[in-house]
Amino acid sequence: MSTSAQAGPSRRHGWQRFDSGPLAVVAVAGTLVVVAVATVTAGGLVQPQVAVIFGVLVAIGELFRMVMSGNREVAPIASAGALGYALLTTVGPERAGHPALQVVAVAAAGMFVGSLPHVAVGRSPRLDAMARRLLTIAVVALVFRPLASLKLEWEVLLCLMAVTLVASCFLEVCIAALIRAEAVRARFGIALRDEMNAKMALCAAVGATAMLIVVSTSVMGRAALLVFTAPILVTQFAFRRYAGIRATYLQTVRALSRVTEVGGYVEAGHSHRVSRLAVAMGRELGMAEEELLELEYAALMHDIGQLSLGDPIPGGATVLASPNEQRRIAELGAEVIKETGVLDRVAYIVRRQSDPYRATPAGAGTPDGNGAAVPSPQPPPPLASRIIKAANAYDDLVGESSDRDRGAAVLERLRLDSAVEYDPTVVEALARVVGRRRHG
């Protein structure tokens, strides 16, 4: 990469570091908020006490936002409260007459207030995540508020609420998938599948809670919000603990992967480079997010079996070791990982990383003497193992070097070994990932 290309990002302003997708979403949401605040300021709040109560609920929800798997920032309490305000028809006997833009202004104000404590301690919110939540709320408000003014039967209103919530949830998932596909260089279809798997259950829970808030508020009045807020908070704390456990797993695995580097068995940064390369290849090959997480764990710990070696392999390059030694390293690494009791699938991936992609070719000195291929005693290695095998070989031979000729020569070597050792599809995915990195 040229010097000017490397220096480019350091000279860019903060707003220029956004990808085009998040920047567009933030710009649309920001414009909508400006219009909403200006309209409410000019006309005044309708039913201000109700607006303040829902604004406080949104602020509390934003204060207790959390990060789910895949680094997804969510605020289910804030979303449920704002959506409930958008769908509100009556508050006890009093009819709710607030307009759609007031919903947007109240939600934005609540998000802002709830984010201030995070900003004060250096945990700034992700603007694109907040913008997506706000756009979802705005769509529900703009669609449903005109319908709320009509004198419809409750059954009809509930059906309209459900349809509006489902449509807005799908819109939010699509926007998130577009942004994620651009951020991680994945195909949109794969990103959409991952977002739906990660968020649809949460969307359903948030939508159902919003509808319950609407129904209970129409019967109990403002007291309904107090009744519902406590159990929602308890549920969210349980979600936060679960998300924290997942994050701790990854932190533990990353720390464990550095043992081989500290001990001098592999080069510094090798496990991290192999992990990044493997995950990029997995995305290129269409792996689901849960599979990518297992792949990342296995790639980080793929060399941990080297701790059993009396004499470290020069440079830690297992690709240069004998097949028997490679198998021994993989077996011992898998046994270490299996001792955790929760990463059996990761242990299997590590165990199979040294296996060749294909069985011995026909006629290559097979024991039966008639030139037929010897059937493999076990199924082919899983895709994750094949990816780690190729990524590890590439980094063993290239390392931190930015020499294009060296990288091209290593890729050619892997292609020549694709008849037996490496999956040709995986090698080509590696070539595409490496090519994109070379071009910035």
Secondary structure as UniProt FT lines:
FT   HELIX           3..11
FT   HELIX           14..17
FT   HELIX           20..43
FT   HELIX           48..63
FT   STRAND          66..68
FT   TURN            69..71
FT   STRAND          72..74
FT   HELIX           76..87
FT   STRAND          90..91
FT   TURN            92..93
FT   STRAND          94..95
FT   HELIX           100..120
FT   TURN            121..122
FT   HELIX           127..148
FT   HELIX           154..184
FT   HELIX           188..220
FT   TURN            221..222
FT   HELIX           223..257
FT   HELIX           259..262
FT   TURN            263..264
FT   TURN            268..269
FT   HELIX           270..284
FT   TURN            285..286
FT   HELIX           289..300
FT   TURN            301..303
FT   HELIX           304..308
FT   HELIX           314..316
FT   HELIX           318..320
FT   HELIX           323..338
FT   TURN            339..340
FT   HELIX           344..351
FT   TURN            352..354
FT   TURN            362..363
FT   TURN            367..368
FT   HELIX           383..398
FT   TURN            399..400
FT   HELIX           404..416
FT   HELIX           417..419
FT   TURN            420..421
FT   HELIX           424..438
//
